Amino acid sequence: MANVAVIGAQWGDEGKGKIVDWLSARADVVVRFQGGHNAGHTLVIDGVTYKLSLLPAGVVRPGKFGIIGNGVVVDPWALVDEIDRLKQLGVKVGPGNLMIAENAALILPLHRELDRFRESSNRQSKIGTTGRGIGPAYEDKVGRRALRVIDLKNPDTLGAKIERLLAHHNALRRGAGIDEIEPESLLQPLTEIAPKVLPYAGPVWRKLEQFRREDRRILFEGAQGALLDVDHGTYPYVTSSNTVAGQAAAGAGCGPRDIGYVLGIAKAYTTRVGEGPFPTELQNETGERIGKTGAEFGTVTGRKRRCGWFDSVLVRQTVVTGGIDGIALTKLDVLDGFDRVEICVGYRLGDGVLDHLPADSCDQARVEPVYETMPGWSESTRGARSWAELPALAIKYIRRIEELISAPVALLSTSPEREDTILVRDPFTGR
């Protein structure tokens, strides 16, 4: 049996919440390994909808252990609010089923303020961030001035660490014409929130080693998508962390051999939230129809998602950079009723055709999709739980996607409901 890492194979919003929840029923431990509360997972369990941003999806299921790894940046106030919301829905969350890496970096109010200021003032080239302070928090982590969860344990030394952090941030704020921050305005709220966070803090790497020795099944849960990876995505319109499966080890505190099967999640079409290149975007009635049928609005931000045809070039690329073994294809039912469906199979740039997305942002904005047209299907795929229930033309579409991305479809999702899933290969057992 293998541990499993789940990552998005597009620009995020691929339906990871349902798939992670479906897999968590087969896992013992669920680990978040990157990102922050800018991620959004929506779970529908027995008619109850749970919207998670920071907590791993496994916490909503009894008997599962959730972990927030060191690769995650943690907003302590958002964390406590999310735990409280789940408790109001009857979910038991406590140190007995949740651990937060003591060496995870914190998101502070000054990070949120800086994030929003940059986005609002940079009118020429907005990145499209969620404004939750994720990027500035990662900057401080890499700059070795971040506050970490463990720092909340020592109020006597916390003040000095805040002053060191503010030496950098107040210089930025002076240059931007923003009022400087007094250390006490950070120290007091951090001191107040600390007792609510510290009971969950611990050495996650040791806990994972314990679980490994006990042969527990571990599910590593990624946020966003591989095309938003800070190295391999559509830079600079990316998130501030590595979103590929290779980050699961570094962001959780284990070795790469502890990650077995990598499952990539991809929609049967393509969406994107925020700014940046999108070769197959449909700014027409077809795009509107896909968005309306698929209820394409961000879980965290509520922003309308841009919609387009399936881009096999991009997914084939993320299969390689993300180390993906198999794909969970979601929202196939959104394409029901189209007379024809199109798949991008290449990019025209100048006089040539590319089989990959160029790294240069100017070229990314200039590429034009080369489409392959396939017949659509009139029958409904919604709620199908076996291949026999799928229209022949829908199966033909799936098989063509497999050929183009050089990866098999291991799971097929046909509605938001957890059980409306066709299993081709169990990532944990290989059967």
Summary of the structure (lengths in Angstrom):
residues: 431
radius of gyration: 21.7
end to end distance: 10.0
largest distance: 67.9
contacts: 1535
relative contact order: 0.16
helix: 37%
strand: 21%
